[in-house]
Amino acid sequence: MESIRKAGSVLLFIALLAGFGIGCGDSGGGGEGAASPPPGQNYDLVIQNGRIIDPLTATDRMGGAVAIRNGKIAAIEYQAESIQALVEGAARVIDAEGRVVSPGFINTHTHEGIIQESMQCFVKDGITTWIGGNCGFSEYPIGDFFARIEAEGIYNNYASLTGLNTLRTEVGLGEFDEAAPDQIPPMVDMLAQDMAQGSMGISFGAFYHPGCTYEEMLATAT
């Protein structure tokens, strides 16, 4: 099972195009199932007239056009004649005037909360990838959680850590309780099971569970 749950469709709003600098000038080959543009057209999509921002190359320019082929950025042009050529060769054109065209933002510190509403808010802010399960709290078991959100539909790419505080709760520990030696191995086993189901690792939040010991943290981190 993949550790990052992937959105099933391309979302275009304020920010788009994860991996902006990757694939520029690429001839395509967008992976298994990728379809070529219709006959006579070189690009599936061209986005023009937006403010193009690429942190990797320190680009911040108004106007211009970004051409996409087989799910990858195939060309970026700023000259009028070159832009027109991209537009004429596109199956679809989006006028992004007044908007930003940039790589999708990555939010590395989030909490699940109301996940569908969170996904909608994030994608409207240009966040295409986010990571939950921080500060020692997560959904458990994570495989069931992933199955549920995939069934509901995913707006963007999502990954999660497993929270140690959640594991502590699962073995019957309260916030101020220190784990007995025989309570630590079950937490390690639960973490291993979660990681087999797609968790990216462990997160700590000792501030919220003052009873958490060094031994617990070391055992689950190693």
Secondary structure, 3 states (H helix, E strand, C coil): CCCEECCCCCCCCCCCCCCCCCCCCCCCCCCCCCCCCCCCCCECEEEECCEEEEHHHCEEEECCEEEEECCEEEEEECCHHHHHHHHHCECCEEECCCCEECCCEEECCCCCCCHHHHHHHHHHCCEEEEEECCCCCCCCCHHHHHHHHHHHCCCCEEEECEEHHHHHHHCCCCCCCCCCHHHHHHHHHHHHHHHHCCCCCEECCCCCCCCCCHHHHHHHHC
